[in-house]
Structures are given as C-alpha cells and as structure tokens.
C-alpha cells in the first residue's frame, strides 16, 4: 500500500483526477482528516475540504508506477 499527498483545489482538477484514476482497476482512497472516501467518486471528493492537501492511498502496489505517472501533476 502506498500513500502520497495530492492537491485537488479546483473543480477541473477534481474531474481530471477522477477520470485518470478511474482508468485503473485497483482500490483508491482519499483521506482528509478522519474521513476516508473513494477516490473514484467525484461527489465523495467534493464532500471534503479541498483547500487542504489530501492523502491518496493506493492499495495495489503493482499499479503504483503507472498510477504515479498518470497523477503526477496532482502530487505535492
């Protein structure tokens, strides 16, 4: 399992991020404080405070390199 800090501070970034992460079959969670939400859910992401960095948890280690390439622009 890998974790990385990301920033999704605009509507466009959220939509782009969800489109990119949805291409993968593994489980992805976003953590904000005590909340854990599905990273493939646009509505879920909008339910947390987007003014602060979020933590993305990638469950599938095998996909990590590909995921990292796809979401590089969101990583802090």
PDB file of N, CA, C and O in Angstrom:
ATOM      1  N   UNK A   1       0.848  -1.176   0.000  1.00  0.00           N
ATOM      2  CA  UNK A   1       0.000   0.000   0.000  1.00  0.00           C
ATOM      3  C   UNK A   1       0.893   1.237   0.000  1.00  0.00           C
ATOM      4  O   UNK A   1       1.855   1.326   0.762  1.00  0.00           O
ATOM      5  N   UNK A   2       0.559   2.182  -0.861  1.00  0.00           N
ATOM      6  CA  UNK A   2       1.317   3.430  -0.952  1.00  0.00           C
ATOM      7  C   UNK A   2       0.421   4.601  -0.612  1.00  0.00           C
ATOM      8  O   UNK A   2      -0.790   4.558  -0.831  1.00  0.00           O
ATOM      9  N   UNK A   3       1.028   5.648  -0.072  1.00  0.00           N
ATOM     10  CA  UNK A   3       0.299   6.879   0.219  1.00  0.00           C
ATOM     11  C   UNK A   3       1.087   8.056  -0.311  1.00  0.00           C
ATOM     12  O   UNK A   3       2.316   8.077  -0.243  1.00  0.00           O
ATOM     13  N   UNK A   4       0.369   9.041  -0.841  1.00  0.00           N
ATOM     14  CA  UNK A   4       1.005  10.237  -1.377  1.00  0.00           C
ATOM     15  C   UNK A   4       0.071  11.426  -1.139  1.00  0.00           C
ATOM     16  O   UNK A   4      -1.151  11.281  -1.173  1.00  0.00           O
ATOM     17  N   UNK A   5       0.654  12.589  -0.902  1.00  0.00           N
ATOM     18  CA  UNK A   5      -0.128  13.819  -0.720  1.00  0.00           C
ATOM     19  C   UNK A   5      -0.462  14.394  -2.092  1.00  0.00           C
ATOM     20  O   UNK A   5       0.392  14.474  -2.975  1.00  0.00           O
ATOM     21  N   UNK A   6      -1.732  14.795  -2.250  1.00  0.00           N
ATOM     22  CA  UNK A   6      -2.172  15.387  -3.512  1.00  0.00           C
ATOM     23  C   UNK A   6      -2.934  16.680  -3.236  1.00  0.00           C
ATOM     24  O   UNK A   6      -3.367  16.942  -2.114  1.00  0.00           O
ATOM     25  N   UNK A   7      -3.084  17.476  -4.286  1.00  0.00           N
ATOM     26  CA  UNK A   7      -3.848  18.720  -4.183  1.00  0.00           C
ATOM     27  C   UNK A   7      -4.906  18.741  -5.275  1.00  0.00           C
ATOM     28  O   UNK A   7      -4.597  18.612  -6.460  1.00  0.00           O
ATOM     29  N   UNK A   8      -6.154  18.903  -4.861  1.00  0.00           N
ATOM     30  CA  UNK A   8      -7.290  18.971  -5.782  1.00  0.00           C
ATOM     31  C   UNK A   8      -8.106  20.205  -5.405  1.00  0.00           C
ATOM     32  O   UNK A   8      -9.195  20.088  -4.843  1.00  0.00           O
ATOM     33  N   UNK A   9      -7.579  21.376  -5.714  1.00  0.00           N
ATOM     34  CA  UNK A   9      -8.178  22.618  -5.223  1.00  0.00           C
ATOM     35  C   UNK A   9      -9.120  23.319  -6.192  1.00  0.00           C
ATOM     36  O   UNK A   9      -9.602  24.412  -5.897  1.00  0.00           O
ATOM     37  N   UNK A  10      -9.393  22.708  -7.348  1.00  0.00           N
ATOM     38  CA  UNK A  10     -10.362  23.283  -8.285  1.00  0.00           C
ATOM     39  C   UNK A  10     -11.285  22.185  -8.811  1.00  0.00           C
ATOM     40  O   UNK A  10     -10.961  20.999  -8.744  1.00  0.00           O
ATOM     41  N   UNK A  11     -12.423  22.592  -9.327  1.00  0.00           N
ATOM     42  CA  UNK A  11     -13.374  21.642  -9.902  1.00  0.00           C
ATOM     43  C   UNK A  11     -12.748  20.894 -11.068  1.00  0.00           C
ATOM     44  O   UNK A  11     -12.944  19.688 -11.217  1.00  0.00           O
ATOM     45  N   UNK A  12     -12.001  21.603 -11.888  1.00  0.00           N
ATOM     46  CA  UNK A  12     -11.358  20.990 -13.049  1.00  0.00           C
ATOM     47  C   UNK A  12     -10.352  19.929 -12.623  1.00  0.00           C
ATOM     48  O   UNK A  12     -10.270  18.865 -13.236  1.00  0.00           O
ATOM     49  N   UNK A  13      -9.590  20.216 -11.578  1.00  0.00           N
ATOM     50  CA  UNK A  13      -8.610  19.240 -11.087  1.00  0.00           C
ATOM     51  C   UNK A  13      -9.294  17.987 -10.562  1.00  0.00           C
ATOM     52  O   UNK A  13      -8.819  16.875 -10.795  1.00  0.00           O
ATOM     53  N   UNK A  14     -10.394  18.157  -9.863  1.00  0.00           N
ATOM     54  CA  UNK A  14     -11.128  17.003  -9.330  1.00  0.00           C
ATOM     55  C   UNK A  14     -11.623  16.132 -10.476  1.00  0.00           C
ATOM     56  O   UNK A  14     -11.438  14.916 -10.449  1.00  0.00           O
ATOM     57  N   UNK A  15     -12.244  16.732 -11.476  1.00  0.00           N
ATOM     58  CA  UNK A  15     -12.760  15.966 -12.621  1.00  0.00           C
ATOM     59  C   UNK A  15     -11.633  15.248 -13.354  1.00  0.00           C
ATOM     60  O   UNK A  15     -11.757  14.070 -13.688  1.00  0.00           O
ATOM     61  N   UNK A  16     -10.535  15.956 -13.603  1.00  0.00           N
ATOM     62  CA  UNK A  16      -9.394  15.370 -14.302  1.00  0.00           C
ATOM     63  C   UNK A  16      -8.799  14.213 -13.484  1.00  0.00           C
ATOM     64  O   UNK A  16      -8.485  13.158 -14.035  1.00  0.00           O
ATOM     65  N   UNK A  17      -8.651  14.415 -12.189  1.00  0.00           N
ATOM     66  CA  UNK A  17      -8.104  13.376 -11.321  1.00  0.00           C
ATOM     67  C   UNK A  17      -8.973  12.121 -11.349  1.00  0.00           C
ATOM     68  O   UNK A  17      -8.456  11.016 -11.513  1.00  0.00           O
ATOM     69  N   UNK A  18     -10.279  12.278 -11.191  1.00  0.00           N
ATOM     70  CA  UNK A  18     -11.192  11.129 -11.175  1.00  0.00           C
ATOM     71  C   UNK A  18     -11.149  10.405 -12.519  1.00  0.00           C
ATOM     72  O   UNK A  18     -11.160   9.174 -12.548  1.00  0.00           O
ATOM     73  N   UNK A  19     -11.101  11.130 -13.618  1.00  0.00           N
ATOM     74  CA  UNK A  19     -11.003  10.491 -14.935  1.00  0.00           C
ATOM     75  C   UNK A  19      -9.731   9.663 -15.059  1.00  0.00           C
ATOM     76  O   UNK A  19      -9.757   8.552 -15.589  1.00  0.00           O
ATOM     77  N   UNK A  20      -8.622  10.203 -14.570  1.00  0.00           N
ATOM     78  CA  UNK A  20      -7.342   9.496 -14.662  1.00  0.00           C
ATOM     79  C   UNK A  20      -7.314   8.265 -13.758  1.00  0.00           C
ATOM     80  O   UNK A  20      -6.868   7.199 -14.182  1.00  0.00           O
ATOM     81  N   UNK A  21      -7.780   8.398 -12.534  1.00  0.00           N
ATOM     82  CA  UNK A  21      -7.703   7.305 -11.559  1.00  0.00           C
ATOM     83  C   UNK A  21      -8.718   6.209 -11.880  1.00  0.00           C
ATOM     84  O   UNK A  21      -8.508   5.050 -11.524  1.00  0.00           O
ATOM     85  N   UNK A  22      -9.809   6.564 -12.545  1.00  0.00           N
ATOM     86  CA  UNK A  22     -10.834   5.577 -12.900  1.00  0.00           C
ATOM     87  C   UNK A  22     -10.361   4.599 -13.963  1.00  0.00           C
ATOM     88  O   UNK A  22     -10.989   3.559 -14.162  1.00  0.00           O
ATOM     89  N   UNK A  23      -9.283   4.908 -14.640  1.00  0.00           N
ATOM     90  CA  UNK A  23      -8.735   4.009 -15.655  1.00  0.00           C
ATOM     91  C   UNK A  23      -8.097   2.765 -15.028  1.00  0.00           C
ATOM     92  O   UNK A  23      -7.835   1.783 -15.723  1.00  0.00           O
ATOM     93  N   UNK A  24      -7.853   2.806 -13.733  1.00  0.00           N
ATOM     94  CA  UNK A  24      -7.224   1.691 -13.029  1.00  0.00           C
ATOM     95  C   UNK A  24      -8.273   0.855 -12.300  1.00  0.00           C
ATOM     96  O   UNK A  24      -9.320   1.362 -11.897  1.00  0.00           O
ATOM     97  N   UNK A  25      -7.976  -0.423 -12.141  1.00  0.00           N
ATOM     98  CA  UNK A  25      -8.955  -1.324 -11.535  1.00  0.00           C
ATOM     99  C   UNK A  25      -8.826  -1.439 -10.020  1.00  0.00           C
ATOM    100  O   UNK A  25      -9.750  -1.919  -9.363  1.00  0.00           O
ATOM    101  N   UNK A  26      -7.720  -1.016  -9.461  1.00  0.00           N
ATOM    102  CA  UNK A  26      -7.495  -1.177  -8.022  1.00  0.00           C
ATOM    103  C   UNK A  26      -8.342  -0.248  -7.166  1.00  0.00           C
ATOM    104  O   UNK A  26      -9.114   0.567  -7.670  1.00  0.00           O
ATOM    105  N   UNK A  27      -8.173  -0.397  -5.855  1.00  0.00           N
ATOM    106  CA  UNK A  27      -8.875   0.448  -4.894  1.00  0.00           C
ATOM    107  C   UNK A  27      -8.023   1.664  -4.558  1.00  0.00           C
ATOM    108  O   UNK A  27      -6.820   1.556  -4.322  1.00  0.00           O
ATOM    109  N   UNK A  28      -8.674   2.819  -4.543  1.00  0.00           N
ATOM    110  CA  UNK A  28      -8.006   4.072  -4.227  1.00  0.00           C
ATOM    111  C   UNK A  28      -8.866   4.830  -3.230  1.00  0.00           C
ATOM    112  O   UNK A  28     -10.066   5.006  -3.441  1.00  0.00           O
ATOM    113  N   UNK A  29      -8.254   5.276  -2.148  1.00  0.00           N
ATOM    114  CA  UNK A  29      -8.967   6.045  -1.131  1.00  0.00           C
ATOM    115  C   UNK A  29      -8.314   7.401  -0.969  1.00  0.00           C
ATOM    116  O   UNK A  29      -7.100   7.547  -1.112  1.00  0.00           O
ATOM    117  N   UNK A  30      -9.137   8.388  -0.670  1.00  0.00           N
ATOM    118  CA  UNK A  30      -8.639   9.715  -0.315  1.00  0.00           C
ATOM    119  C   UNK A  30      -8.973   9.938   1.149  1.00  0.00           C
ATOM    120  O   UNK A  30     -10.098   9.709   1.595  1.00  0.00           O
ATOM    121  N   UNK A  31      -7.969  10.390   1.880  1.00  0.00           N
ATOM    122  CA  UNK A  31      -8.154  10.657   3.301  1.00  0.00           C
ATOM    123  C   UNK A  31      -7.993  12.146   3.564  1.00  0.00           C
ATOM    124  O   UNK A  31      -7.047  12.786   3.105  1.00  0.00           O
ATOM    125  N   UNK A  32      -8.940  12.670   4.312  1.00  0.00           N
ATOM    126  CA  UNK A  32      -8.928  14.066   4.726  1.00  0.00           C
ATOM    127  C   UNK A  32      -9.350  14.097   6.184  1.00  0.00           C
ATOM    128  O   UNK A  32     -10.524  13.919   6.509  1.00  0.00           O
ATOM    129  N   UNK A  33      -8.375  14.325   7.057  1.00  0.00           N
ATOM    130  CA  UNK A  33      -8.687  14.263   8.479  1.00  0.00           C
ATOM    131  C   UNK A  33      -9.112  12.856   8.850  1.00  0.00           C
ATOM    132  O   UNK A  33      -8.380  11.899   8.597  1.00  0.00           O
ATOM    133  N   UNK A  34     -10.288  12.719   9.446  1.00  0.00           N
ATOM    134  CA  UNK A  34     -10.770  11.390   9.837  1.00  0.00           C
ATOM    135  C   UNK A  34     -11.661  10.755   8.778  1.00  0.00           C
ATOM    136  O   UNK A  34     -12.164   9.649   8.976  1.00  0.00           O
ATOM    137  N   UNK A  35     -11.860  11.437   7.662  1.00  0.00           N
ATOM    138  CA  UNK A  35     -12.718  10.918   6.590  1.00  0.00           C
ATOM    139  C   UNK A  35     -11.910  10.129   5.568  1.00  0.00           C
ATOM    140  O   UNK A  35     -10.808  10.526   5.190  1.00  0.00           O
ATOM    141  N   UNK A  36     -12.470   9.011   5.130  1.00  0.00           N
ATOM    142  CA  UNK A  36     -11.890   8.196   4.070  1.00  0.00           C
ATOM    143  C   UNK A  36     -12.971   8.013   3.016  1.00  0.00           C
ATOM    144  O   UNK A  36     -14.062   7.523   3.305  1.00  0.00           O
ATOM    145  N   UNK A  37     -12.649   8.417   1.778  1.00  0.00           N
ATOM    146  CA  UNK A  37     -13.634   8.337   0.699  1.00  0.00           C
ATOM    147  C   UNK A  37     -13.034   7.640  -0.520  1.00  0.00           C
ATOM    148  O   UNK A  37     -11.814   7.548  -0.656  1.00  0.00           O
ATOM    149  N   UNK A  38     -13.886   7.161  -1.385  1.00  0.00           N
ATOM    150  CA  UNK A  38     -13.465   6.519  -2.629  1.00  0.00           C
ATOM    151  C   UNK A  38     -12.907   7.583  -3.567  1.00  0.00           C
ATOM    152  O   UNK A  38     -13.588   8.559  -3.879  1.00  0.00           O
ATOM    153  N   UNK A  39     -11.669   7.395  -4.016  1.00  0.00           N
ATOM    154  CA  UNK A  39     -11.018   8.373  -4.892  1.00  0.00           C
ATOM    155  C   UNK A  39     -11.634   8.424  -6.282  1.00  0.00           C
ATOM    156  O   UNK A  39     -11.349   9.346  -7.047  1.00  0.00           O
ATOM    157  N   UNK A  40     -12.470   7.456  -6.621  1.00  0.00           N
ATOM    158  CA  UNK A  40     -13.122   7.441  -7.931  1.00  0.00           C
ATOM    159  C   UNK A  40     -14.490   8.113  -7.896  1.00  0.00           C
ATOM    160  O   UNK A  40     -15.220   8.081  -8.887  1.00  0.00           O
ATOM    161  N   UNK A  41     -14.843   8.721  -6.766  1.00  0.00           N
ATOM    162  CA  UNK A  41     -16.146   9.357  -6.592  1.00  0.00           C
ATOM    163  C   UNK A  41     -16.016  10.880  -6.594  1.00  0.00           C
ATOM    164  O   UNK A  41     -15.467  11.467  -5.661  1.00  0.00           O
ATOM    165  N   UNK A  42     -16.523  11.505  -7.642  1.00  0.00           N
ATOM    166  CA  UNK A  42     -16.482  12.965  -7.727  1.00  0.00           C
ATOM    167  C   UNK A  42     -17.257  13.574  -6.557  1.00  0.00           C
ATOM    168  O   UNK A  42     -16.769  14.495  -5.902  1.00  0.00           O
ATOM    169  N   UNK A  43     -18.442  13.071  -6.297  1.00  0.00           N
ATOM    170  CA  UNK A  43     -19.248  13.602  -5.191  1.00  0.00           C
ATOM    171  C   UNK A  43     -18.568  13.396  -3.849  1.00  0.00           C
ATOM    172  O   UNK A  43     -18.621  14.269  -2.983  1.00  0.00           O
ATOM    173  N   UNK A  44     -17.932  12.252  -3.673  1.00  0.00           N
ATOM    174  CA  UNK A  44     -17.215  11.996  -2.435  1.00  0.00           C
ATOM    175  C   UNK A  44     -16.083  12.987  -2.216  1.00  0.00           C
ATOM    176  O   UNK A  44     -15.891  13.487  -1.108  1.00  0.00           O
ATOM    177  N   UNK A  45     -15.339  13.267  -3.271  1.00  0.00           N
ATOM    178  CA  UNK A  45     -14.218  14.209  -3.166  1.00  0.00           C
ATOM    179  C   UNK A  45     -14.732  15.603  -2.832  1.00  0.00           C
ATOM    180  O   UNK A  45     -14.113  16.320  -2.046  1.00  0.00           O
ATOM    181  N   UNK A  46     -15.859  15.991  -3.422  1.00  0.00           N
ATOM    182  CA  UNK A  46     -16.403  17.320  -3.131  1.00  0.00           C
ATOM    183  C   UNK A  46     -16.949  17.436  -1.701  1.00  0.00           C
ATOM    184  O   UNK A  46     -17.257  18.538  -1.248  1.00  0.00           O
ATOM    185  N   UNK A  47     -17.071  16.322  -0.997  1.00  0.00           N
ATOM    186  CA  UNK A  47     -17.593  16.368   0.370  1.00  0.00           C
ATOM    187  C   UNK A  47     -16.526  16.685   1.413  1.00  0.00           C
ATOM    188  O   UNK A  47     -16.844  16.853   2.590  1.00  0.00           O
ATOM    189  N   UNK A  48     -15.259  16.770   0.991  1.00  0.00           N
ATOM    190  CA  UNK A  48     -14.176  17.089   1.929  1.00  0.00           C
ATOM    191  C   UNK A  48     -13.613  18.483   1.639  1.00  0.00           C
ATOM    192  O   UNK A  48     -13.901  19.076   0.599  1.00  0.00           O
ATOM    193  N   UNK A  49     -12.821  18.987   2.558  1.00  0.00           N
ATOM    194  CA  UNK A  49     -12.210  20.315   2.421  1.00  0.00           C
ATOM    195  C   UNK A  49     -11.081  20.259   1.397  1.00  0.00           C
ATOM    196  O   UNK A  49     -10.023  19.688   1.661  1.00  0.00           O
ATOM    197  N   UNK A  50     -11.313  20.853   0.230  1.00  0.00           N
ATOM    198  CA  UNK A  50     -10.329  20.806  -0.855  1.00  0.00           C
ATOM    199  C   UNK A  50      -9.277  21.908  -0.767  1.00  0.00           C
ATOM    200  O   UNK A  50      -8.374  21.970  -1.602  1.00  0.00           O
ATOM    201  N   UNK A  51      -9.386  22.772   0.231  1.00  0.00           N
ATOM    202  CA  UNK A  51      -8.388  23.827   0.388  1.00  0.00           C
ATOM    203  C   UNK A  51      -7.118  23.304   1.063  1.00  0.00           C
ATOM    204  O   UNK A  51      -6.101  23.996   1.110  1.00  0.00           O
ATOM    205  N   UNK A  52      -7.186  22.084   1.582  1.00  0.00           N
ATOM    206  CA  UNK A  52      -6.037  21.465   2.249  1.00  0.00           C
ATOM    207  C   UNK A  52      -5.556  20.268   1.435  1.00  0.00           C
ATOM    208  O   UNK A  52      -6.339  19.667   0.699  1.00  0.00           O
ATOM    209  N   UNK A  53      -4.278  19.915   1.559  1.00  0.00           N
ATOM    210  CA  UNK A  53      -3.784  18.714   0.865  1.00  0.00           C
ATOM    211  C   UNK A  53      -4.528  17.471   1.332  1.00  0.00           C
ATOM    212  O   UNK A  53      -4.944  17.379   2.486  1.00  0.00           O
ATOM    213  N   UNK A  54      -4.688  16.527   0.430  1.00  0.00           N
ATOM    214  CA  UNK A  54      -5.353  15.263   0.707  1.00  0.00           C
ATOM    215  C   UNK A  54      -4.331  14.137   0.614  1.00  0.00           C
ATOM    216  O   UNK A  54      -3.284  14.294  -0.015  1.00  0.00           O
ATOM    217  N   UNK A  55      -4.629  13.019   1.229  1.00  0.00           N
ATOM    218  CA  UNK A  55      -3.758  11.848   1.136  1.00  0.00           C
ATOM    219  C   UNK A  55      -4.442  10.807   0.267  1.00  0.00           C
ATOM    220  O   UNK A  55      -5.574  10.404   0.535  1.00  0.00           O
ATOM    221  N   UNK A  56      -3.742  10.376  -0.782  1.00  0.00           N
ATOM    222  CA  UNK A  56      -4.243   9.313  -1.652  1.00  0.00           C
ATOM    223  C   UNK A  56      -3.595   8.005  -1.232  1.00  0.00           C
ATOM    224  O   UNK A  56      -2.372   7.914  -1.126  1.00  0.00           O
ATOM    225  N   UNK A  57      -4.424   6.991  -0.992  1.00  0.00           N
ATOM    226  CA  UNK A  57      -3.925   5.659  -0.640  1.00  0.00           C
ATOM    227  C   UNK A  57      -4.172   4.733  -1.819  1.00  0.00           C
ATOM    228  O   UNK A  57      -5.308   4.561  -2.259  1.00  0.00           O
ATOM    229  N   UNK A  58      -3.098   4.139  -2.326  1.00  0.00           N
ATOM    230  CA  UNK A  58      -3.166   3.211  -3.455  1.00  0.00           C
ATOM    231  C   UNK A  58      -2.957   1.808  -2.904  1.00  0.00           C
ATOM    232  O   UNK A  58      -1.887   1.496  -2.382  1.00  0.00           O
ATOM    233  N   UNK A  59      -3.972   0.964  -3.019  1.00  0.00           N
ATOM    234  CA  UNK A  59      -3.920  -0.375  -2.432  1.00  0.00           C
ATOM    235  C   UNK A  59      -3.053  -1.336  -3.235  1.00  0.00           C
ATOM    236  O   UNK A  59      -2.376  -2.181  -2.650  1.00  0.00           O
ATOM    237  N   UNK A  60      -3.057  -1.228  -4.542  1.00  0.00           N
ATOM    238  CA  UNK A  60      -2.367  -2.173  -5.414  1.00  0.00           C
ATOM    239  C   UNK A  60      -0.944  -1.696  -5.717  1.00  0.00           C
ATOM    240  O   UNK A  60      -0.749  -0.768  -6.502  1.00  0.00           O
ATOM    241  N   UNK A  61       0.032  -2.326  -5.098  1.00  0.00           N
ATOM    242  CA  UNK A  61       1.439  -1.969  -5.305  1.00  0.00           C
ATOM    243  C   UNK A  61       1.878  -2.165  -6.761  1.00  0.00           C
ATOM    244  O   UNK A  61       2.733  -1.432  -7.257  1.00  0.00           O
ATOM    245  N   UNK A  62       1.301  -3.138  -7.428  1.00  0.00           N
ATOM    246  CA  UNK A  62       1.704  -3.460  -8.800  1.00  0.00           C
ATOM    247  C   UNK A  62       1.398  -2.316  -9.769  1.00  0.00           C
ATOM    248  O   UNK A  62       2.104  -2.142 -10.763  1.00  0.00           O
ATOM    249  N   UNK A  63       0.361  -1.542  -9.489  1.00  0.00           N
ATOM    250  CA  UNK A  63      -0.026  -0.441 -10.376  1.00  0.00           C
ATOM    251  C   UNK A  63       0.636   0.885 -10.000  1.00  0.00           C
ATOM    252  O   UNK A  63       0.446   1.882 -10.696  1.00  0.00           O
ATOM    253  N   UNK A  64       1.404   0.914  -8.917  1.00  0.00           N
ATOM    254  CA  UNK A  64       1.905   2.170  -8.375  1.00  0.00           C
ATOM    255  C   UNK A  64       2.641   3.018  -9.407  1.00  0.00           C
ATOM    256  O   UNK A  64       2.361   4.212  -9.517  1.00  0.00           O
ATOM    257  N   UNK A  65       3.564   2.448 -10.160  1.00  0.00           N
ATOM    258  CA  UNK A  65       4.348   3.224 -11.124  1.00  0.00           C
ATOM    259  C   UNK A  65       3.449   3.877 -12.174  1.00  0.00           C
ATOM    260  O   UNK A  65       3.627   5.048 -12.508  1.00  0.00           O
ATOM    261  N   UNK A  66       2.492   3.120 -12.687  1.00  0.00           N
ATOM    262  CA  UNK A  66       1.585   3.648 -13.704  1.00  0.00           C
ATOM    263  C   UNK A  66       0.681   4.733 -13.125  1.00  0.00           C
ATOM    264  O   UNK A  66       0.446   5.759 -13.764  1.00  0.00           O
ATOM    265  N   UNK A  67       0.182   4.506 -11.924  1.00  0.00           N
ATOM    266  CA  UNK A  67      -0.669   5.492 -11.259  1.00  0.00           C
ATOM    267  C   UNK A  67       0.112   6.772 -11.029  1.00  0.00           C
ATOM    268  O   UNK A  67      -0.390   7.865 -11.293  1.00  0.00           O
ATOM    269  N   UNK A  68       1.323   6.647 -10.544  1.00  0.00           N
ATOM    270  CA  UNK A  68       2.156   7.814 -10.261  1.00  0.00           C
ATOM    271  C   UNK A  68       2.386   8.656 -11.517  1.00  0.00           C
ATOM    272  O   UNK A  68       2.351   9.884 -11.451  1.00  0.00           O
ATOM    273  N   UNK A  69       2.617   8.014 -12.647  1.00  0.00           N
ATOM    274  CA  UNK A  69       2.790   8.738 -13.906  1.00  0.00           C
ATOM    275  C   UNK A  69       1.530   9.493 -14.290  1.00  0.00           C
ATOM    276  O   UNK A  69       1.606  10.644 -14.720  1.00  0.00           O
ATOM    277  N   UNK A  70       0.371   8.862 -14.141  1.00  0.00           N
ATOM    278  CA  UNK A  70      -0.903   9.458 -14.549  1.00  0.00           C
ATOM    279  C   UNK A  70      -1.313  10.651 -13.676  1.00  0.00           C
ATOM    280  O   UNK A  70      -1.944  11.588 -14.165  1.00  0.00           O
ATOM    281  N   UNK A  71      -0.956  10.617 -12.389  1.00  0.00           N
ATOM    282  CA  UNK A  71      -1.418  11.663 -11.468  1.00  0.00           C
ATOM    283  C   UNK A  71      -0.294  12.599 -11.027  1.00  0.00           C
ATOM    284  O   UNK A  71      -0.459  13.341 -10.059  1.00  0.00           O
ATOM    285  N   UNK A  72       0.819  12.578 -11.704  1.00  0.00           N
ATOM    286  CA  UNK A  72       1.984  13.376 -11.308  1.00  0.00           C
ATOM    287  C   UNK A  72       1.662  14.860 -11.073  1.00  0.00           C
ATOM    288  O   UNK A  72       2.206  15.472 -10.155  1.00  0.00           O
ATOM    289  N   UNK A  73       0.797  15.426 -11.883  1.00  0.00           N
ATOM    290  CA  UNK A  73       0.502  16.854 -11.769  1.00  0.00           C
ATOM    291  C   UNK A  73      -0.283  17.216 -10.500  1.00  0.00           C
ATOM    292  O   UNK A  73      -0.387  18.392 -10.153  1.00  0.00           O
ATOM    293  N   UNK A  74      -0.834  16.213  -9.809  1.00  0.00           N
ATOM    294  CA  UNK A  74      -1.590  16.456  -8.580  1.00  0.00           C
ATOM    295  C   UNK A  74      -0.767  16.213  -7.320  1.00  0.00           C
ATOM    296  O   UNK A  74      -1.168  16.613  -6.227  1.00  0.00           O
ATOM    297  N   UNK A  75       0.386  15.555  -7.472  1.00  0.00           N
ATOM    298  CA  UNK A  75       1.223  15.190  -6.322  1.00  0.00           C
ATOM    299  C   UNK A  75       1.984  16.411  -5.808  1.00  0.00           C
ATOM    300  O   UNK A  75       2.548  17.187  -6.580  1.00  0.00           O
ATOM    301  N   UNK A  76       1.984  16.556  -4.496  1.00  0.00           N
ATOM    302  CA  UNK A  76       2.726  17.655  -3.862  1.00  0.00           C
ATOM    303  C   UNK A  76       4.158  17.273  -3.607  1.00  0.00           C
ATOM    304  O   UNK A  76       4.927  18.077  -3.080  1.00  0.00           O
TER     305      UNK A  76
END
